Amino acid sequence: MVDGLTLPPGSPLQVFTAEERPELWAQADDGFAGSWPEYNMHGNHAGAYFSELVPRFARFQVLVYDRSADRVVGRGRSVPLRWDGTLADLPPGIDAAGLRAVTERAEPTAVSALAAEVEGDRQGRGLSRVIIEAMAAAARGAGLGPLVAPVRPSWKDRYPLIPIAAYASWRRADGLPFDPWMRVHARLGAAVLRPEPRSMQITAAVADWEEWTGLLLPGPGQYIFPGGLAPLTVADGTGEYWEPNVWMLHHLS
């Protein structure tokens, strides 16, 4: 199990890495099939790094296993990468972080989260916090740190026309971020590093976008679509979308 992670006494949960339990990792995909909007599964570059996670980076992939249900109920995916700790060297988004991890030969110094997923019927029970803590523990166990996360704000699809820099700056009266997913990270001590308006690129034929979104896109222009965090730009039979993220930093002691 992942060292340095404390769960409540009597909890049915156990946390493993994909290196420790590769058979659980292989079984986990089915439980998270609906975790993301369909369009989000078609990033232009995402396959190049998500496909490398296991076995290459298996020790950084974490699984939350419920013994009472005999299944994986949460999953965290991350990659080690070189980062000198400055904003100038921070990758410009999740695509750049993932590609840096799989293409550069430099020794890694940090870990970047890529995704934290909770099974549908377990959402809202604090498992996302466990996943972040498990990714941090896996990074510490490898002698790396900090953990950075290109956070996909969970309410940004409600405000697709608001620039990500403005959205990331919104705060509640208690000073915590307005966005619930950013708030989970903040409560674990994470700080906002930088909003990233062009984090993941998804460019595809209009016919594909119509299938993914359920919308007809009859002509050029900018479109708001279900689940989108920013507008989709259509021109010359192609839809171009850049998913925004917010970089957040977890210092690891």
N, C-alpha and C positions, 0 to 999 in steps of 0.2 A: 504494500500500500504506500501511498505518497507520504514521505516523511515530513514532519513539521506541520502537519495539518491536524487540528483538534476538532472533533465532532462531539455533540452533546452525549453524555452518558446514556446508554440504552438505545441510541439511534440505530435504526436498521440500515443506515447508509454506510457504504464503504467507498473509498476513492482509490482507484488504480490508475496507472499509466497504461498506454497501449503496449509499451514494452513489457510490462508485467503480465498483462492479460490480452494478448493479441486476438484471442477468440471472441472476447467481449467487444473489442473494437470492430471486428468483422460483422458482428450481429447488430451493431448500434444504428446503422444507417436507416433501417426501416422505421425506427421510433422517432426520427427527426425529419422525415420526408416533407412534412408540412410546415417546417419551422420558418421558411423563407418564402417571400413572394416568388412566383415562377420566374419572372424576369431576372431576379437576383441570382439565379442559377446559371446564367449565361454570360458571365463576365469575359471580356476578350482575353484577359491574361490570367484569370483566377485559376484555370485548370493547370497552369504551369507550376503553381506552387501548392495548391491544395492536393494535387496528385502525388506530391513528394512527402507528405506528412508521415506516412507509414510505408515502409519501415525506417526511412532515413532519419526522421525526427520523432520516433515513437515515444521517447522518454518525456516529450513535451506535450503529448496528447493525453488529456485526463478524462476519466470516466467515473461518473457517480452511479454506483450500483446499489440498488435497493434489494437487500437479502429477502425481505418479506414478500416482495413481488417477483423476485428472481429475474430482474431485468435492469438494464441501464436506463436511468431516468434523466441524466444530464451528461453533457459532453462539452469539453473545452479544447479548442484547437489553437496552437501557437507555434511560432518558429523562432529559433535563435538567429541573431544577426549582429553584425558589427554596427555600433552606433557610438559616437564619441561624446554623446550627452548634450550636444549643442543643437539649437534650432536649425542652424545652417545645415547640419548633417542629418537631421531628421528626415526620413523618407517622405516624399509628398503623397502620402496615402497608403492604403492597404495593398494596392497593386505593387507599388514601388517597394514596400517593405517585404512582401512575399518574394518578389523577383530578386531583391538583394540577398535574401536568405538562401535561395537555391542556386544563384549564379556566382556569387563572390566567394573567393577562396580564403578571405581574411578570417582569422579566428573570431568567433562571436564574442560580444561583450554584454549583450542585452537580449531580452526576449520580447517579441511582439505577439500579443494576442491577435487572433484572426476571427474567432467566433466563439460564442458561449451559447449553448442550446439547451433548453429544458423541454422535456416531453410535454405535450399539450395539456394533459390532465394534471400535471404537477406544477404548472406555472402559478406564480403568486405565493409560493411557500418558502421562499428564501433560498432556493437551490442555486439561483444565479450567483449569489454571494459565495456559496460553497465552491462553485466552479472557478470564480476569479481567485479565491484564496488557494485553490488547488493548483492553478496555473502559476501563481506566485511561488508556491512551495516547490513545484517542479523546477522553476528557474533557479531558486536558491540551492536546491539539491545538486544542480549542475554547476554551481559556482558562478552563476551569471546574475546580472541585475543592472539596471532596474527592469521592471515590466512596463511596457508601453502598450496602449490599446487604442486602435483606431475605432472609436466607439460609434456605432450606428444608432443615432438617437431614436428612441422608440416612438416618440410623438411627432417627429419631424414630418411624417406624411400628412399630418393634419394642417401643416403650414408650409406647403411646398413652394410658395412664392417668397417666403422670407429667406434672405441669404443666411447661409449656415453660420457666418460670423455673428450676425445679430441674434440668431436663435441660441447659439451656444452661450451668449452673454446673459440670457434671461435667468433671473433668480427669483426664488420664492421669498416670502417675508422673513423666513428663518435663515436666509443666506445660501441655502442649498440650490443646486441647479433646478430649473423648471422641469427639465426632461427627466422622466423616471429612471431610465437606464444610466444616464449620466449621474443621477443621484445615488444609485447603487455604488458606482465607482467612488464617488466623492465620500460616501460614508465609510468606505474602506481606506480613506486617506489620500485618494488620487487627486491630482490637480490638473486643470486644463492646460495643455501646452500650446495647442494651435488648432483652429478650425481648418478643415481641409475640404474645399469645395469640389476638387477633382480627385477623388480618392480611388474609385473603381470605375473603369470604363466598360460600358456595354453599348456596342454599336452593331446594329443588325438590320436586316431588310425589314421594311414596313410590315410585310406579311407576318414575319415572326413577332413583331411587337403587337400586332393586332391579335395574334393567338395568345400571347402571354398576358395581355391586359384586358381582353374582351371588348376593346374599343375599336371602332372604325376610325381610320386616320386618312381621310380622303384627300388631303392636300398638305402643302408645306406649312410650317408654322410651329409654334410651341404648344405642347399639350400637357395638361395635368391628368394623371392616370392613377387608378387605385393602387395604393401601396408605395407610390413613388415619393421620394424625398425631395425631388427637384423636378422641374419641367423636362419633358422629352422634346428634343428638337428634330423635326422631320424635314428633310430636303432631299430631292433627287432620288426618291424611293428608299431612303435609308433613315432609320431612327437612331439618333445619338443621345446617349444619356450618361451623365457623370454622377455617380452616387457620392454625396458628401459624407464625411465623417468628422469626428472631433477627436484629436489626439489627447489622451489623458495618461498621466505618469504616476506609476506606483513605485515609490522607493522601497527597496527590499533591504531589511537589516540582516 
